[in-house]
Every structure is written in structure tokens, then in C-alpha cells.
Amino acid sequence: MCGIVGYVGKREVAPLLLEGLQRLEYRGYDSAGVAIHSSGRAGGIKAVKYKGRVRELQERIPARFAGTTGIAHTRWATHGAPNDVNAHPHLDAKGKVAVVHNGIIDNSSELRARLTADGVELASETDTEVLAHLVARSEAETLEEKVREALRHIEGTYGIAVLHADFPDRIVVARNGSPVVLGIGEKEMFVASDVAALVSHTRQVITLDDGEMATLKADDYRTYTTDGSRTAASPTTVEWEAESYDMAGHDTYMHKEIAEQPEAVDRVLRGRIDDRFATVKLGGLNLDAREARGMRRVKILGCGSAYHAGLIGAQLIEELARIPADAEPASEFRYRNPVVDPDTLYIAVSQSGETYDTLAAVQELKRKGAMVLGVVNVVGSAIARETDGGVYVHAGPEVCVVSTKCFTNTAVAFALLALHLGRIRDLSVADGKRIIEGLRRLPGQIEEILAQEDRIAELATGLAQSPSMMFVGRVRGFPVAKEASLKLKEVSYIHAEAYPASELKHGPLALIEPAVPTVAIMPDDELLEKNRATLEEIKARSGRILAVAHREQPKADHTILVPRNEPELDPVLMGIPLQLLAYHTALALGRDIDKPRNLAKSVTVE
């Protein structure tokens, strides 16, 4: 959600800021803006803001918009409607201070009332504007002290970057709950909310921790806490290159990322399989065999697709490791005052590693002494740093708002974790070898599924005018139904519901009619006949059926055939054709596939 870019150096800053904003468009936004230290005779800060896309903002940048220091932002509205005035950056009344901000200031109403009582005229409806006025009103001598003083009044989450007309050589940034990444160049410095905005210029980065600030100058940087104590932040090298964010000949990032899944799955497996002991090596887990055997329960926490991958993960852990496991939305878990059991292993799942609800759940669990592992995609992200250990899913950059390859890789990462735990406990060598062979077959089998794209596209065209769709599956099939339903909603805007197939007759069957198609996930397992009985119930009510199965289903109007793997791993494959189904349904409807309305890639607010 929202995106921050900043630069201080010797180059003209406006093109760099606009390029960075374009790299962050995938996060979702409704308006954009830039502010620079002007190098013209008048000096000072100049800003341009616009409700709309970055390319439209670019058209509104004046010809004489020169400077070598600046900040920029893409906004996803929380306080105030999307319009030019509410767009960032926000300036104080005299135009001396410019601020960009990700997050939410919880006490903004109180601060707005206080500023208004002091005679300050607020121009916008946003929470962020109060921060610009607080910095401007500070009587501290340095910009660092002005920002620190302003932050003492703030309650809530923030990732911020601040310019001040009296300090044209620097940008001051701060983080509390919303990501801030510094990029170290050659006599130039960058800042962004996501490494995607940085990798075309530098791969040397520093990720700030909560409660940390930084001052950026062209040839120097320093990091410190909000109370002024110096911190020793060391740069790390980003593993992804700029080319990873290109479309590589595809029309959309979603299509590219679906097509990348064979390679992505191979990457998450690479170097981790241990044939000698029929298990896997997970070096960053930081969980020894004694601790693993002592765990009595596993609780998996995530949001959206990460939660659905967690549902698959919980089933894998129960089946392979025989440890009771379940998954729960992190956003619900953190608010229900849960009982934290010392014998429970908690696992936080997040593509970005910055999902605020999941991060807050991790922090609460750590405060209560729980052991928490992370399953994340982004190396060095907040959840990766705050957990006791974990597994990187190595999906590579995922730019489209809706998750495809990262969801699949996360499910595979859970299979690795389940196998690891199972072999420590009671899983036999024979079963370990069976699962390993199944894992090795996955990339080739995904390629077989992707080869059916033309037929799936035809099926999607026939479904595109449906007012609603139903997705059903039993046990292993139900998490697949949940994720497929979400994909369709996110990218096509068609209403969809997912239910366990066994629950259909307990209420949802009332919705079945010819206009409401049902997608049935039907692996060829011990529940196949039960699933066929569900198809009979649907057909008896004139419902249309698309089955995803290992063999043709006579009661279905159409069947998408999926290669058979080991039963525990079948859910990984059965989700792939439904990603393509959602994609081509959205394509037939002319949707903005990479940037669905109202959504953001990384949800860093509550």
C-alpha cells in the first residue's frame, strides 16, 4: 500500500523519482506526487500532485522542475477521498516542509483540532498533513531534531521521508510499522518503501527497524533511534536484479508470474533436498530436533492468499508430521486475546514480510514468549527479522497485486517444512522418499498444466458473464477452492464463494441455478465418490459444473485435467489452472489485471 521514493545526489531528481514511482505502481494507489528542493534562483521546495496514474503526473511536471534532492509518493486513500489536494507530498502553510507518509496516524483528529485551535489552516483531509505542520512548527535547530520532536506527538504507524527548505542537502526518514529501505549508491543515496524502486540503481540496501531513523546526504548516511542513539546498520545485497521486475514479453505481470511457476518451484527446492536421509535441509529454521519433537501444536497465521497457503500448510503438517495444526487469519488472531501456549509453534506467512496485521501478531506473540517462525518471500523484511527463524520461499519479485507464484511457492515451502518435521518425528524413510519424488515432479507437471492455457481461456470466456460463482472442495481441495474464489474476486470482480463441498447442502445449495456455475476441486483420492455425490446434487438443480480433476468427471460440463502427484501435494497443482481461469476471465471482461480496483499489493495498514 502506498509507495515512497526519495533521492539525494548529483543527478536530476524528477526523472529518478518518477521511475521509482512506476516501479511501485504494483502496490496499488489512487494518486501520486513529487516534491523537490528547487535548484532555481528562488530555491525552496516545489511540489506537483495529481489524482491518477504516475504517467499522468509525469505529464504535469513543468519543464523547469530542476533539483537534485526530492521525495515522491503513490497514495492509497485512508483519510480523505482520492483527489489532488489529499495526494502526497504534504506541505506546511509556508511551503518549507514536505512529507510523504505510509501508514496511519491514529491520533490525527486530536492533532488536527490542536493545530486548528492554534490558527493553522489545514488544506487536506489527511492524517499526514499534521506531520508537515508539526515539523515546521518545531523550534529545534536541526532537521533531525525537528522530525524527532514531531514524532513524539504521533501515535500510529509510519514510514516517512521529510524535506525542509532550510536543509537542502538532506532527507530525514523514519519507520514505525511501515517499511523504509535505504539504497546506497556512489555519492548518491536513495530511499524507498520497497526495493523494487531501488534495484535499477543499487543493490546495496539497509532496511530500517521500527523506532529507527536515518539522515541521507549525497555522500553519507547515518542511522539512529528516535531518541537519538546511533545504530550500526550494515548494508546487505538484494538478490533480485532490475530485470526481474520487467514483463519479459508478457502483456501483464500476472501472466508472467503464472508462467514463471515451474522455475520458481524449482528454485524453492534447490539445494534443500537431502536424499541420504529422505528429508530436507532448512538452514534458517533455527529449530533443533529436540524442540521440534517437543512441539504439541502448530498455529499458522497469514492474511489473504498467505492465509490460504497456511491452510494447505496446516494439512501438510498434520498429515506428514502428525502434529495438530490449523491456520487462522492474522488480522483476527491478534484481536481476540488468544491463549499463547509454550508448546505451540507459531508460523507467520507473508509474501512481502511487511503485512501489518501479521507483523503485529508476531510482535504480540514474541512479547508473550512464543516461538515464531516466518515463511516469507522478501529477504530481510520485517517479519523475517523479527521471527526466530523460518523459510524463504524464493518466488522472486511478484509485481501483480494478486498473488500467484508466491502462493504456489509458499505451499511448496510448507511441504518442505512438513517433511522436515515429519522425518524428525515418525514419518518413514519410504514416505520421505515418496514426498521428495513428488516434489521433484512439480515443476514439470506445472508446465503440463500451463500448456492447457488456450482451453482454459475458452472456458473462462464462457464464464465471464456469470453474476456469481461457487467453488467447492473437500479437505485437501477446500483451501484450493478458497484461494481460487479469492483470485476470481480480486482480478475479475465477479462475486464468488468457497465452501467445503460437504457444507453445500447445509445452506449454499440455495444459490445453485444455471446462472451460477460451480467449480469443483476433485483430486482422485479417498473422497472422490463423496465429491461425485456433490456433483449429483448440483446437477439435480440445473447447476453448471467445471471440475478440476485427475480424470474426466462425467457429471461435469467440463473437466480441466491435472497431472496426478502424491495425494499430499495435489493441492499445489490444482490451484494452477484456476489462476489461469481467473486471469482469462478478467481479460475477457477488460479488467486492469495487474492493478485491481481498491486493492494494494502489500497491506501495511490495519
C-alpha positions in Angstrom: 0.0 0.0 0.0 1.3 3.4 -0.9 4.9 3.9 -2.1 7.7 6.2 -1.1 10.7 7.1 -3.2 13.5 9.6 -2.4 16.9 10.7 -3.8 19.7 12.9 -2.8 22.8 13.2 -5.1 24.0 14.9 -8.2 21.6 13.8 -10.8 18.3 15.5 -11.8 15.9 14.1 -9.3 12.5 14.3 -11.1 13.1 11.5 -13.6 14.5 9.3 -10.9 11.5 9.8 -8.7 9.0 9.1 -11.5 10.9 6.0 -12.5 10.8 4.8 -8.9 7.1 5.5 -8.6 6.5 3.5 -11.7 8.4 0.6 -10.2 6.0 0.8 -7.2 2.7 1.0 -9.2 2.0 -2.6 -8.5 1.4 -1.8 -4.8 -1.9 -0.2 -5.6 -2.6 3.6 -5.4 -5.1 6.3 -6.4 -2.9 9.4 -6.6 0.8 10.4 -6.9 3.1 13.4 -6.3 6.6 14.7 -6.1 8.4 17.4 -4.1 12.0 18.6 -4.8 14.5 21.1 -3.5 14.4 23.5 -6.4 17.8 24.5 -7.8 16.4 27.6 -9.4 17.2 31.2 -8.3 14.2 31.2 -5.9 15.2 27.9 -4.3 12.8 26.3 -1.8 10.5 23.3 -2.3 8.3 22.7 -5.3 5.6 20.1 -5.5 3.3 18.6 -8.1 0.4 16.3 -7.1 -2.3 14.6 -9.1 -5.2 12.1 -8.6 -4.4 9.4 -11.2 -1.6 7.4 -12.6 2.1 8.2 -12.5 2.2 8.7 -16.3 -0.5 11.4 -15.9 1.5 13.0 -13.1 4.6 13.0 -15.4 2.7 15.0 -18.0 2.0 17.7 -15.4 5.6 18.2 -14.3 6.7 21.6 -15.6 9.7 21.9 -17.9 11.6 23.9 -15.3 11.4 21.4 -12.4 15.1 21.1 -11.6 16.8 19.8 -8.5 18.9 17.0 -7.1 17.1 16.2 -3.9 13.4 15.1 -3.7 10.8 12.8 -2.5 7.7 11.2 -4.1 4.7 9.1 -3.2 1.9 7.0 -4.5 -1.2 7.1 -2.2 -3.8 4.5 -1.4 -6.6 6.5 0.3 -7.3 6.0 4.0 -8.1 9.5 5.3 -9.8 11.7 2.7 -11.1 10.9 -0.8 -8.6 10.4 -3.7 -8.0 13.9 -5.1 -5.2 16.3 -5.9 -5.3 18.0 -2.5 -5.2 14.8 -0.5 -2.3 13.4 -2.6 1.2 13.4 -1.1 3.6 15.1 -0.6 2.0 17.3 2.0 3.5 20.7 2.8 3.1 23.1 5.7 1.4 26.5 5.1 4.6 28.3 4.2 5.8 25.5 1.8 9.1 25.0 3.7 8.4 21.3 4.8 7.4 18.4 2.6 6.4 15.0 3.9 5.5 11.7 2.4 4.0 9.0 4.7 2.9 5.4 4.6 0.8 4.2 7.5 -1.9 5.7 9.7 -1.7 8.4 12.4 -4.2 7.2 14.9 -4.4 10.4 16.8 -4.6 12.7 13.8 -8.1 14.0 14.7 -6.8 15.2 18.0 -3.7 16.8 16.4 -5.8 18.5 13.7 -8.0 20.0 16.4 -5.0 21.2 18.3 -3.4 22.8 15.2 -6.6 24.4 14.1 -7.0 25.9 17.6 -3.5 27.4 17.2 -4.6 29.1 13.9 -3.2 26.6 11.4 -5.2 26.2 8.3 -5.2 22.6 7.1 -5.6 22.2 3.4 -6.4 18.4 3.2 -8.5 15.8 4.9 -5.5 13.5 5.5 -3.8 12.4 8.7 -0.4 13.0 7.1 -0.6 16.8 6.8 -0.4 17.3 10.5 3.1 15.9 10.4 4.3 18.5 8.0 2.9 21.3 10.3 4.4 19.7 13.4 7.9 19.6 11.8 7.5 23.2 10.5 6.5 24.5 13.9 9.4 22.9 15.8 12.0 25.3 17.0 14.8 22.7 17.1 18.0 23.7 15.3 18.4 20.6 13.1 16.0 18.8 10.8 16.7 15.5 12.6 15.5 17.1 15.9 12.5 18.8 14.2 11.4 15.4 12.9 12.1 13.6 16.2 10.1 16.3 18.1 7.2 15.9 15.7 7.2 12.2 16.0 6.9 12.4 19.8 3.3 13.6 19.2 2.4 10.8 16.8 0.5 7.7 17.7 0.2 5.0 15.0 2.3 3.6 12.1 4.5 5.4 9.7 7.2 5.2 7.1 8.1 8.8 6.3 10.6 10.9 4.3 10.9 14.6 5.0 12.4 17.6 3.1 13.0 21.0 4.6 13.8 24.2 2.6 16.4 25.2 5.2 18.3 21.9 4.9 18.6 21.3 1.1 21.4 18.7 1.4 19.4 16.0 3.2 16.4 13.8 3.6 15.3 12.6 7.0 13.4 9.3 7.2 11.8 7.3 10.0 10.0 4.0 10.4 7.4 2.6 12.8 5.4 -0.3 11.4 5.8 0.6 7.7 8.8 -0.4 5.6 11.6 2.1 4.8 14.6 0.9 2.8 17.8 2.9 2.2 19.7 2.4 -1.1 23.5 3.2 -1.1 24.9 4.5 -4.3 28.1 6.1 -5.5 27.9 9.6 -4.0 24.2 9.3 -4.0 21.5 7.9 -1.7 18.1 6.6 -2.3 15.1 5.7 0.0 12.0 3.7 -0.8 9.3 1.7 0.8 10.2 -1.3 -1.5 13.5 -2.5 -3.0 11.7 -2.6 -6.4 12.2 1.2 -6.7 16.0 0.8 -6.0 17.3 -2.2 -7.8 17.9 -0.4 -11.1 20.4 1.9 -9.3 21.8 -0.1 -6.4 21.6 -3.5 -4.8 23.2 -2.3 -1.5 20.4 -1.7 0.9 19.7 -1.1 4.6 16.2 -1.9 6.0 15.3 0.3 9.0 13.8 -1.3 12.1 10.8 0.1 13.9 11.8 3.1 16.0 14.8 3.8 13.7 15.5 7.0 11.7 18.1 7.9 9.1 19.7 11.0 7.6 20.6 10.8 3.9 23.1 13.0 2.2 24.7 12.6 -1.2 28.0 11.2 0.2 26.9 10.0 3.6 24.2 8.4 5.7 23.7 7.7 9.4 21.1 5.7 11.3 19.8 6.3 14.8 16.8 5.7 17.1 14.0 8.1 17.6 15.7 9.1 20.9 18.9 10.0 19.1 21.1 7.0 19.9 23.3 5.9 17.0 22.6 2.5 15.4 25.1 0.4 13.4 23.1 -0.6 10.3 25.1 -2.8 7.8 24.2 -2.9 4.1 23.0 -6.2 2.5 22.9 -7.2 -1.1 19.5 -7.6 -2.7 19.3 -10.9 -4.6 16.9 -9.7 -7.2 18.0 -7.7 -10.2 16.2 -4.9 -12.1 15.3 -7.3 -15.0 13.3 -9.4 -12.5 10.7 -6.6 -12.5 10.3 -6.4 -16.3 7.4 -8.0 -18.1 9.7 -10.2 -20.3 7.3 -10.1 -23.3 4.1 -10.8 -21.4 1.1 -8.4 -21.6 0.7 -8.4 -17.8 2.7 -9.2 -14.7 0.1 -11.6 -13.6 0.5 -13.7 -16.8 4.3 -13.5 -16.5 4.2 -14.7 -12.9 1.9 -17.6 -13.6 4.2 -18.7 -16.4 7.3 -18.4 -14.1 6.0 -21.0 -11.6 7.9 -24.0 -12.9 11.2 -22.1 -12.5 10.0 -20.6 -9.1 9.1 -24.0 -7.7 12.5 -25.4 -8.8 14.1 -22.5 -7.0 12.4 -23.1 -3.7 13.5 -26.8 -3.8 17.1 -26.1 -5.0 19.7 -27.2 -2.5 17.2 -28.2 0.1 16.6 -31.9 -0.6 18.6 -34.5 1.4 18.3 -37.8 -0.4 20.5 -39.6 2.0 18.1 -39.2 4.9 14.9 -38.8 2.8 14.4 -35.3 4.3 15.2 -31.7 3.5 17.7 -29.1 4.9 16.2 -25.8 6.0 19.2 -23.9 7.3 17.4 -20.8 8.5 14.8 -22.7 10.6 16.7 -22.4 13.9 14.6 -25.3 15.3 16.6 -28.2 16.5 15.3 -31.8 16.7 14.6 -31.7 20.4 12.5 -28.5 20.0 10.6 -30.0 17.0 9.7 -33.2 18.9 8.5 -31.1 21.9 6.0 -29.1 19.9 2.4 -30.2 20.6 0.6 -27.9 18.2 1.3 -25.7 15.1 -0.6 -22.4 14.5 -0.2 -20.7 11.2 -1.1 -17.0 10.7 -1.5 -15.0 7.5 -3.8 -12.8 5.5 -5.5 -13.3 2.1 -3.5 -15.7 -0.1 -0.9 -16.2 2.7 -3.7 -17.5 5.0 -4.9 -19.9 2.3 -1.4 -21.2 1.8 -1.4 -21.6 5.5 -4.5 -23.8 5.3 -2.6 -26.1 2.9 0.4 -26.0 5.2 -1.6 -27.0 8.2 -3.0 -30.0 6.4 0.5 -31.0 5.2 1.9 -30.7 8.8 -0.9 -32.8 10.2 -0.6 -35.5 7.5 3.2 -35.7 7.4 4.3 -34.8 10.9 1.2 -35.9 12.8 1.2 -32.6 14.8 -2.2 -30.9 15.3 -2.1 -27.8 13.1 -4.5 -25.1 12.0 -4.4 -21.8 10.2 -6.1 -18.5 11.1 -6.3 -15.0 9.7 -3.6 -13.0 11.5 -6.0 -10.0 11.5 -8.4 -12.0 13.7 -5.9 -13.7 15.8 -4.3 -10.5 17.1 -7.6 -9.0 18.3 -9.2 -12.0 20.1 -6.7 -12.2 23.1 -5.6 -15.7 22.2 -4.1 -18.2 24.7 -0.4 -18.4 23.8 0.8 -21.9 24.6 4.5 -22.5 25.1 4.2 -25.9 23.4 2.8 -24.4 20.2 4.9 -23.4 17.3 3.6 -20.3 15.6 4.3 -19.7 11.9 3.7 -16.2 10.3 3.2 -16.2 6.5 3.6 -13.1 4.3 4.7 -12.5 0.7 6.1 -9.1 1.4 7.2 -9.9 5.0 5.6 -6.5 5.9 1.9 -7.3 6.2 1.0 -5.2 9.2 -1.7 -7.4 10.7 0.7 -10.4 10.5 3.7 -8.4 11.8 1.6 -7.1 14.7 0.6 -10.7 15.6 4.3 -11.7 15.5 5.2 -8.9 17.8 2.5 -9.8 20.3 3.5 -13.5 20.2 7.1 -12.6 20.8 6.1 -10.3 23.7 4.4 -13.3 25.3 7.4 -15.6 24.8 6.2 -17.7 22.0 8.4 -19.3 19.4 7.6 -17.9 16.0 8.9 -18.9 12.5 8.4 -16.9 9.3 7.5 -18.2 5.8 8.2 -15.1 3.6 9.4 -14.2 0.2 11.3 -11.0 0.8 14.7 -11.4 2.4 15.4 -9.0 5.2 11.8 -8.0 5.6 10.3 -7.1 9.0 8.7 -10.5 9.7 11.9 -12.3 8.6 13.9 -10.1 11.0 11.5 -10.4 14.0 10.9 -14.1 13.9 13.1 -16.8 15.5 13.9 -18.4 12.1 12.0 -19.6 9.1 11.9 -20.5 5.4 12.3 -18.1 2.5 10.0 -19.1 -0.4 12.3 -17.7 -3.2 9.5 -17.0 -5.6 11.3 -13.9 -6.9 9.6 -10.5 -7.2 5.9 -10.6 -7.5 4.6 -7.4 -9.1 0.9 -8.1 -9.8 -1.3 -7.2 -6.9 -2.8 -10.7 -6.9 -0.5 -13.5 -5.7 0.2 -16.5 -8.0 3.7 -17.8 -7.9 4.3 -16.7 -4.3 1.2 -18.6 -3.2 2.4 -21.7 -5.0 5.9 -21.4 -3.6 4.6 -20.9 -0.1 2.6 -24.1 -0.4 5.7 -25.9 -1.5 7.7 -24.4 1.3 5.1 -25.8 3.7 5.6 -29.2 2.1 9.3 -28.9 2.8 8.7 -27.9 6.4 6.1 -30.6 6.9 8.6 -33.2 5.5 11.3 -31.9 7.8 9.2 -32.1 10.9 7.8 -35.5 9.8 11.2 -37.1 9.4 12.2 -35.8 12.8 9.1 -37.4 14.3 7.5 -40.6 12.8 7.5 -40.3 9.0 9.1 -43.3 7.5 12.0 -43.2 5.1 9.8 -44.7 2.4 7.2 -41.9 2.8 10.0 -39.3 2.9 11.3 -40.6 -0.4 7.8 -40.6 -1.8 7.2 -37.0 -1.0 10.7 -36.0 -2.3 9.9 -37.6 -5.6 6.6 -35.9 -5.7 8.3 -32.5 -5.0 10.7 -33.1 -7.9 7.9 -33.8 -10.3 6.1 -30.5 -9.5 7.9 -28.1 -12.0 7.3 -30.4 -15.0 3.7 -31.0 -14.0 3.1 -27.3 -13.7 4.4 -26.9 -17.3 1.9 -29.6 -18.4 -0.9 -27.5 -16.8 0.3 -24.3 -18.3 0.2 -25.9 -21.8 -3.6 -26.1 -21.4 -3.9 -22.3 -21.3 -5.8 -22.0 -24.6 -8.5 -24.3 -23.5 -8.8 -22.7 -20.1 -9.1 -19.3 -21.8 -12.1 -20.7 -23.8 -13.7 -21.9 -20.6 -13.1 -18.5 -18.9 -14.8 -16.7 -21.8 -17.9 -18.8 -21.2 -17.9 -17.9 -17.5 -17.1 -14.2 -17.8 -20.8 -13.1 -17.8 -21.7 -15.1 -14.7 -23.1 -12.9 -11.9 -21.6 -15.2 -9.3 -19.6 -18.4 -9.0 -19.3 -21.2 -6.4 -16.1 -23.0 -5.6 -16.2 -26.3 -3.6 -13.7 -28.9 -2.4 -13.3 -31.4 0.4 -10.4 -31.5 2.9 -7.3 -31.0 0.6 -9.5 -29.4 -2.0 -11.1 -26.8 0.2 -8.0 -24.4 0.6 -7.7 -24.6 -3.2 -11.3 -23.5 -3.5 -10.8 -20.7 -1.1 -7.8 -19.4 -3.0 -9.4 -19.8 -6.4 -12.5 -17.9 -5.2 -10.3 -15.1 -3.9 -8.4 -14.9 -7.2 -11.6 -14.6 -9.2 -12.9 -11.9 -7.0 -9.7 -9.9 -6.9 -9.0 -9.8 -10.6 -12.4 -10.1 -12.4 -14.7 -8.5 -9.8 -17.2 -11.4 -10.2 -18.7 -12.4 -6.8 -17.5 -15.8 -5.7 -17.9 -18.0 -2.7 -15.9 -21.0 -1.5 -17.4 -23.7 0.7 -16.4 -27.2 1.8 -18.3 -29.5 -0.6 -19.8 -31.3 2.4 -21.4 -28.0 3.5 -23.1 -27.3 0.3 -26.4 -29.0 1.3 -26.4 -27.1 4.6 -27.4 -23.8 3.1 -25.4 -22.7 0.0 -27.2 -25.1 -2.2 -30.0 -22.5 -2.3 -27.8 -20.4 -4.6 -27.4 -23.1 -7.2 -29.1 -22.3 -10.6 -28.0 -22.3 -14.2 -26.6 -18.8 -14.0 -24.3 -19.6 -11.1 -21.5 -22.1 -12.2 -19.7 -24.3 -9.7 -16.0 -25.1 -9.8 -15.4 -28.4 -8.1 -11.9 -29.4 -6.9 -11.8 -33.2 -7.2 -8.5 -35.0 -6.6 -8.6 -38.7 -7.2 -8.3 -39.6 -3.5 -10.3 -41.4 -0.9 -13.0 -38.7 -1.1 -13.6 -38.9 -4.8 -17.0 -40.6 -4.5 -18.1 -38.1 -1.9 -17.2 -35.3 -4.4 -19.1 -37.1 -7.1 -22.2 -37.1 -4.9 -21.9 -33.3 -4.6 -21.9 -33.0 -8.4 -25.1 -35.1 -8.4 -26.7 -32.6 -6.0 -25.7 -29.6 -8.2 -26.8 -31.2 -11.5 -30.2 -32.1 -9.9 -30.7 -28.3 -9.5 -29.6 -27.5 -13.1 -26.2 -26.1 -12.0 -23.3 -25.9 -14.4 -20.1 -27.6 -13.3 -16.4 -27.1 -14.1 -14.4 -29.9 -12.4 -10.6 -29.7 -11.8 -9.6 -33.4 -11.5 -7.2 -36.1 -12.4 -9.7 -37.8 -14.8 -12.8 -36.8 -16.7 -15.8 -36.4 -14.5 -19.0 -37.5 -16.3 -21.3 -35.3 -14.3 -19.3 -32.1 -15.0 -20.0 -30.0 -18.0 -16.2 -29.5 -18.4 -13.2 -31.0 -16.8 -9.7 -29.5 -16.5 -7.3 -32.4 -16.2 -4.4 -32.0 -13.7 -1.4 -34.4 -13.5 -1.5 -36.8 -10.5 1.2 -36.3 -7.8 1.3 -37.6 -4.3 -2.1 -37.0 -2.5 -0.5 -34.6 0.0 0.9 -32.5 -2.9 -2.1 -32.5 -5.2 -3.4 -29.1 -3.9 -0.2 -27.4 -5.2 -1.1 -28.4 -8.7 -4.8 -28.0 -8.6 -4.6 -24.3 -7.9 -2.6 -23.5 -11.1 -5.4 -23.9 -13.7 -7.7 -21.8 -11.5 -5.1 -18.9 -11.6 -5.3 -19.1 -15.4 -9.1 -19.2 -15.2 -9.3 -16.1 -13.1 -6.7 -14.3 -15.4 -8.6 -15.1 -18.6 -12.0 -14.3 -17.1 -10.6 -10.8 -16.1 -9.1 -10.5 -19.6 -12.4 -11.2 -21.2 -14.0 -8.5 -19.1 -11.3 -5.9 -19.8 -10.2 -5.5 -16.2 -7.0 -3.8 -15.1 -5.4 -7.1 -14.2 -2.2 -6.0 -12.5 -3.9 -3.3 -10.5 -7.4 -4.4 -9.4 -9.6 -1.7 -8.1 -9.4 -0.9 -4.3 -6.6 -3.3 -3.7 -2.9 -3.0 -2.8 -0.1 -5.5 -3.0 1.4 -5.1 0.4 -1.1 -4.2 3.1 0.9 -2.2 5.6 -2.0 -0.6 7.5 -4.7 -2.2 9.7 
